[in-house]
Each structure stands twice: as C-alpha cells, then as structure tokens.
Amino acid sequence: MTDRDSTSERHAVVVGGGIAGVTAALRLADAGLRVTLLENRPRLGGLAFSFRRGELTVDNGQHVYLRCCTAYRWFLDRVDGARLAPLQPRLDVPVLDAAHPGGPRLGRLRRTALPVPLHLAASLARYPHLSLAERAAVGRAAFALRGLDPADPALDGVDFATWLRRHGQSARAVEALWDLVGVATLNATAPNASMALAAMVFRTGLLSDPGAADIGWARVPLGELHDTLARKALDTAGVRTELRTRVSEVTRADDGRWNVTAGTGPLTADAVVLAVPQREAHALLPEGALDDPDRLLAIGTAPILNLHVVYDRPVLRRPFFAALGSPVQWVFDRTDASGMPAWGSRGDGGGRRAGQYLALSQSAAEDEIDTPVSVLRERYLPELERLLPATRGAEVRDFFVTRERTATFAPAPGVGRLRPAARTNAPGLFLAGSWTATGWPATMEGAVRSGLSAAGAALAALGRRHEHPLEEAA
C-alpha cells in the first residue's frame, strides 16, 4: 500500500473498523476528505458481528438499541439499514418471574402515550413483581433521578446501589426493575455501576420522552448491518477500506503530518483517528498525545456471555422476554434472523419452521465467562424448562456459547475521569470508541457518538466546515 501526497485534498486515516471507526470514516468522507480505513480483522463491525454455524447465521451476541439512541439511528439510516432493525411501536417488555410460588408469573413493563412520567405510571401500578409500597418507592426514586445532572462529576464517584439505598429501594426493587434494565444497558450490577452513567441511562431512556425506551433490534444478522451494508456505504462514499491490515505505529512527520505504519505499507495522513479499544490505543499513542496515557489502562473491561439453544420445535411465542428469579437474564428468538430453514416448504415461502433458535444474553458475566459449555448447559437448560414449559418435551438440537471477555468498558464508579476526549494533545490525532468521553455507557449509541465527535474534531482542526448530523436532524 502506498500513499500519494496531494496538495488538493486532505487525507485521513481511520484505524479500526468497528462501528466507531466506520462512523468516523463516513463523516470524514462526506465532508470531502480522502479517507483510508484500516481494520485488522477480515470484516467490519467490531464486536457486533455474525458468523456461520451450519445452516445458521449467528450473532456473537444480542444487541438492541432504544428510540433515544439518535446517533445509532442516524448510522442505520446512513448505511440504509433502518428497515432491517425496526423499533417497537411502544415499549413492551415481558418479565417472567421464575421464582413465583405458583409457577412463572408474567408481568410487563410498557408505556402509554401519556407525557413523562405518566407514560409508565399504569404499567408500574400493575407490575406484579413489586409490592404496592415498593412501586410507590420506585416512583419517588424516579422523580429524584429526573433532578440529577449526569454530567455532574460528583455522581461519577458514587455507585448506583448506594444511591438506590438512600432513596428507599429494596433489594427486590433493585432486582425486579433497576438491575433488570441497568445490567442490560450498563453491563454491571448496581454496586458496580457509576451513578453518573446510571442516571444518564434512566433519565434519557425512561424519563426524557414517552417513546425514548422503545426497543429496536436487528431482524437480520448483525453482519449484514455492520459489515455488508457498512462496507457498501463506505465504498459509495469513496472510502478505501483495507481489511486484515494491522497498524503497528503512528508517528508525527517533520512536516506536521502523520505517518501510519501498516502491514501492507506506509501511509501519510493529515489526520488520524484511532478507533480501537483502549489498550490498543494506548500502545499506538505517540509520546505526549495525552497528559496521562496510563489512564487508558485503568479503564477496566466487562464480559458478556451468550448462550445459544436450538430446539426441534417452537417453544417461545414472543420475540423476547426478561427473567427474574433465575440466572437467565434476557432471551431472544433469533429463528428468522438466523435463516433457520423451514420444513414442508412448497417453494413459495410456505411451510413451518423445523425448530426454534433462542439466544440468551447474559451481561455482567464475570462469574461465568470461563465456565465450560457442559456446565452451562446443565445449569441453563433446566432454567429454560422452568421459564418455558414448552421446552420440556422439546429436543435440544444444538447448544453453544459465544464469549466476549472484553465486551465493554467497565462502567465502575470513577470511570468518567479516565475517559479521554476525542481530541488529543497531538494536532491531527483523535480518539474514537465507546470508551471515550461520550457520556454514554458502552453501547452502539456510544460508539457512533464517539465516531461523530472524532470526525467533527478532525474536520474543525483541518478548517473544514461541517454540521453535526444530529444537529441537522433536529
């Protein structure tokens, strides 16, 4: 790979082809820069990807987004994928309590069209997994949350559990509501979550707009969105994408530009965006780029475990549900998205499914991330039988596990002061990734926002006029 210098156009190099890197590359190209995107893997998408297993196309993990995730929704529109990952018309989460004495008991968290906070009032009043007193206490805590500023540095040093105790939340309320939502969005239980990030999640998702928490998820494999469609959008924008390309060094040239040493040859750039995990960014940062680069190494990571079960018949009639009183957290029906073949097909799309494929998403999985598959099978299949009676007569055709040991940055108290901004001390060098200072936890939304911030900072430094796409949408 060689890079021919041009006095008529500026060249940007983006290192990392995850959602943050793809976002940055698209925005830089849209602004008229010549862009090269370098990715070490043989695909784009980072940790939101798919792979083949027999006849199935499997996501490495279940990813969802909310209506309030305006940046990720922009990304879906930009890669022409919004139709493939639609939102619920209105928030509706079935919650099954496996520990109820009379057998699994169903409750629902859903909204109405009433203004905030009345949009959730009816659902909370009927929520069977909390007592009347606990529901009233939840309402009071929600009002207290609305008065918080997630950007307040003081909140970053407090854990969410401490704040909940101070506001009268019982252990049951934490399990049946606060952690039900918080673990899935923060990838941490309340004692291990920064209050600033928790406040951001609950205020934005549940207390900002009636429809903010409506859930969206991909009805196709994630790879179709974040690899296939993303690559098409990059190609159309004129981005040069190099896969299987490792970057080993980024150095400042004598003329103020940047030299990027990659596996297929050197590149020279006017701007470089490092859109890689924090430890990889630390290894590539030149001296002086950050005041305290070792802070990046202090940003911990948190795992996510995903269990995949293929039954010989349908066992779940809902697209997903959450569980209480069980190690099971969230269960999704991935049958259609995986391309599972039908039997009895007439060649016209008719016929019935030969089975059903369920994916169990287990966040904050530190205790189980290295557990052998055989042990997980013995633990979770009986739990599914408790939750879903239809599984008791069904044959398990396949059971497998995907593990992301460093799925997200750990949202621990104090992490806010460790997260760097997009702009570094080195002119022309920028950072992107959900671990940077987006104000959001480690979500697809945070990744897109980081890419937008890095691209915006680079364009401003190069004197290129640009508008933030979310401000344009407003």
N, C-alpha and C positions, 0 to 999 in steps of 0.2 A: 504494500500500500504506500503510495507516495502522495504528497500534498503539494499542489502547485499554488504558489502565492498569487494573489490577485489584488491589485490596488483598487479595483472597482467594487468588490464585495467583501464583506466580513465573514469569517469562518468561525463557527462554534463547534466544539466537540462535547458531546454528552457521553459520559462514562456510566453505563448501566442502563439496561433496557427493561426495567420494571415499570410499573405504572407511573412513578415519578419521572423517570428518565424519558419515557415516551411522551408524557405531557410537556416536559421542557423542550424536547426536540420539536414537537409540533408547533408550539408557540413561537419558538425562535425562527422556524422556517416560515411560518405565517407572516412574520414581520420582515421577511426578505433576506434573512441570513442564509448562507450556505451552511448546512448542518451535517455532521457525521455523528452517528450513534454507534457506540461500541458496546457489545454485550458478550460476556464470557460464555454464557450458556448457548445451546443451539436453538433457543427460542426466546421470544419476548414474554413479558408478563410477570417476571419476578416470582413471588410466592403465591400468585393467584393463577395457577396453570392447570392443564389437563394432561392425561396420558392414557394410553390404550391398555386394557386388560381383557384379553379375549375379545368378545363381541361388544364390550362396554367401553365407552369413553368416560373416564373417571376424573373428577376434580380432586386435586390434592387435599382440598378442604372446602367446607361450605362457606361462602361469602355472601353477605347480604348488605344492603345499604338502605337508607331512610330517605324520605322525601326531602328532609332538611339537608341532605348531602348534595348541595347545589353544585359543587365542583365536580364530583363524580358524575352527576347527571350531565354536566357540560361535556365531560370526557366521553360518555356514552354517545351523546349527540355528535361529537366531533369525529368519532370512528364509525358512525352510522350503526350503532348497536342498541339504541334505546328501545327499539321494538322487541329486542331479544331478552330484555331484562326489565319487564314492566313492574310497576308498583301496584300494591293493593289499592282498591278504591278507597278503603278506610282501614285503619289499623284494626287487626283482629288476630289475637294470639291465643290459641287454645292452650290451657295449662292443666296437665293431668297430675294429680297428687296420688302417687303410688302407695303412700303410707296410710291412706284413709282407712279406718276400721271396716267400712262396708265395701272395700274394694276401690280401685282407682276412681277418683272423683274429678269431674271436669269443671273447670272454671274458665272464664275468658277475660282477657284484657282487651277492650275495644273502645273505640271513641264514637262520639256523635258529631254532628256538625255545629254544635254549640261553641261559643267562644271559650278560649282558655280562661280559667282551668275547668270550666263546667263540662268541657268535652269528654272528660274522663270520670266525672262525678258519678254518673249512673253505673258505670262498669265497676268502679271501686265500691259503691254501695252494695252491689250484689256479689262481689268477689268472695267466693265461699271458703277460700284458703286462709282468710284472716277473720278474727273476731270483730265485733262491732267496735270495740274500744281500739283495736289495732288499726282498723280502717280510719277512724277519726284521727288517730295519731299520725298516720301517713299523710292525711290531708294537711295537718298542721305543719309537718316537715316540708311538704311540697311548697307551701306558702313561704316558708323560711328560705327554701332554695331559690325561689324567684327573686329574692332580695340580694343574692350574692353576686359578686363580680368574679367570674372565673379567672380573670387576669390579675386579680389581687395576689401578689407574691406570698402573702401570709397563708393563703389557702393551700399553697403547694407543699408546705411543711406539715400539714395535718393529714392524717389518714381518714378515709371516708367512714370507717367503723366508729371512730371516736366521735365524729360529728353526728352520726346517726344515734349513738347512745345519748349524747347530750340533748337530742331532740326527741327523746322518748320512744325510740324504735326498738321493739322487742326482737329477740333472736329469730322468732318466726317471721316477723315482718321483713327482716333482712333476707332470710332465705326465700320467702314466697314472693317478694317484689323487688327489693333493691338489688340483691345479688342476681336475681333472675335476669334482670336487664343489664346490670353492671358487669357481671362476669363475661357475658357475650360481647359487650362493646369495649370493655377496658382490658380484657384478658387478665383479670385479677379479682380476687375477692375483696370485700370492703376493707379488711385490715391492711391490705397490701396496695391499696389504691390511693393516689394523691387526691385530696379533696378538690383541688382545682380542676383536675380532669373529670372527676365525677360530677362536679357542678356543671361543667361545660356540657357533658353528655345529657344530663337530666333536664337542665334548663333549655338547651337547644332542641332536644328530641321530644320532650314531653310538655314543656311549659312555654314554648315560644309561639306556636301556631297550631291550630287544631289538627292539621294534617301532617305535621312535621315528622311524626314517628311512623307513618305508613311505610310498610316494608316492601322492598323490592329485591328480587333475586334473579339470577340468570336462568332462563328456561332452556339454554343451550350450554354446552361445556364452556368453562371459563376461557379455555384456549381460543375459542372462536372469537371472543371479545378482545382479549388482551394480547393475543398473538396474531391470529389471522387478520381480523379487521384492523387492528392497530398497525400491522405491517402494511396493509393496503393504504391506510391513511398516510403513513409516513412516505410511502412510495409516491403517492399522489402529490404530497407537499414538496417533493424533491429531496427528502432526507436520504442520505446514503447510510444504509444500515449494514453493519458488519457483525455477524454472529460468530461465536466460537473465537472471539478475539479478546485476549487478556491484556489489560493495561498494567504495566509494571512501574511506570514512573511518570510524574508530571513535574516539569521544571520550567522556570521562568527564563526566557531567552534574553540576550543582551538588548534586543530592540523593544523589550516590554511585552512581546507576545509570549505564547506558551508552546512548549514542546511536549508532546504526548508520545511516550514510547509504548507502542502496542505490539502484539505478537506478529502482526503482518507488516510492520513497518512504522516509521515515524510520521507524525502529523504535526503541523504547526497551526495554532489557533489564536484568534483574538480573544476568545472567551472559552472557558472550560467549566462544565457543570459536572460535579461528582455526585451522581445519583446512585450511590451504592450503600450497603449497610455501614453502620458507624465504624466498625473495626477496619473495614476495607478503606473507608475514607481516611481514617487516622493513618494508615500505612502509606497513603498516597499524598497526604498533605505536605507541601514544602515547609521548611522551617519559617516560623513567623506568621504563617497563614492564620492561626488562631492564637489568642493570648495564652490559653491553657489547653492545648490539644488533647491532653490526657483525660480531660473531662469526657471526651467521647467514649473512652474505655470504661468510664464509670457508669455509663448508661447500660443497665442490665438488659437481659432478654427474657422472654417468657414463651413457653411452648404451647402448642395446640395439638391435640391428638384427635384423629378422625377414624372412626370405626365404620366399616362398610359391610353390609349384610345383604345378600341376595337370597330371597325366598322363592319357592316354586309356585307361589300364588299371591294374590293381593292380600295384604294384612292391614293396610292403613288407608283410610278413605280421605284423609286430609292432606294438604300439601306439606304441612309441618306441624309440630307441637313442641312445647317445652314441658319438662317434667320436674316434679318435686318429690321429696321423699325417696329418692333413687339416685345412684351415681350418674344415671343418664341425665344429660342437660337438654340438648335440642336434637330433634330427629326430623330429617327432611326426606321427602320422597323424590329420588333422583331418577326414577324409572325412565320417563320420557326424555329427560335431558341427556341421559347416558346412551340413548339409542338402543336400549334393550329390544330385541326383536319380538314380534308378535307371533303367535301360533294360530293356525286356522286362517291365515291371510288369504284373501281372494284376489290379491294382486291390485286391489283398489283402495288399499289403506284400511280395509276391514279386518276383522279378527280380534282376538283378545290377547292380552299380554300373557306371556308364558310364566311370568313371575313378577316380583316387585323388588326394587333395589332401594334400600334405605341407607342414609348416611347419618351417623351420629357425630355431632360436633361437640368436642369436649375441650373447653377453654381452661386456662389456668391449670394445666395438666402436669404440673411438676412431679406429682407423686406417681404418675402412671406413664410418663413419656417413654420410659425404657422397659416397661413391663412386657414380657413375652406375649406373642399373639395368642398362644394356647391359654394363658392365664386370663387375658382379656376376654377371650371367647367364653370361658367358663363363668366369668363374672357378669358379662353384659347380656348374653342370650337369655338367661333366666329373668333378668330385669325387663327385657322387652316382652317376655311372656306375661310378666305381671302387669305391664302397661297396656299391652295389646293382646287381648285374649285370642285373636285370630291367628297369632303366631304359634299357638300351642300344637296345632295339628299340621303345621307347615314344615316342609323340608328346607333346611339351610343349604343352598347350593354353593355358596361361597361366603367366606368371611375373611376380610383382610384389613390391614391397618396402614394408614399413612401418618407419618410423624413429622412435624415441623418443630425442631428443638429450639430454634430461634425465630419463631413465627412473628413476634412483635417485640418492640422495646418494652421493658417492664415499666408500668406506669406508677412506680413507687413514689411515696412522699419524697419531695426534694428533687425529682427528676426535671422539673421545669427549669431550674437554674443550670442544668447540664446541657440542655438542648440548644444548639447554636442557631443563629440566624442564617439566612441564605447567603448573605454577603460575608466574605472573609476579609482579613487584613490585606490579602494579596490582590491587587487590582486585576480584574478579569477572571477570578476564580470564585466559584459559587458552589453551594451545597444544596442538595435536594434529597428527600427521603422522608418517610413519615416520622422518623426520629428527630427531625429538625424542629425548630420552634414554630409550629403551626397553630398551637393552642388546642389541637385535636389529639385524641389518642391514636394508636397505630391502626388506622383504618384505611380503606381505599380512598376515602374522602381526604384524609390527611396526606396521603401520597400525592394525590392530584394537586392539592393546595400547595404542597412544597414545590412541585414542579412549576406551577404557575409563578410562585414567588421567586424561584431561582431565575426563570426566564425573564421575568419583569425586571429584576435587579441587573441582569446582564444587558438587557436592551437599554435600560437607563444609563448604564455605565458607557455604553457604546454610542449614546446620543441618539438612539432610535426612538421615535415617537411610537407609543403603543397605549392601548387601553386594556385594563384587566377584564377578562371575559365575563366575570361575574358582575362587574360594574356595568358592562354593556347590557347584560341581561336585565339588570334592574331598570 
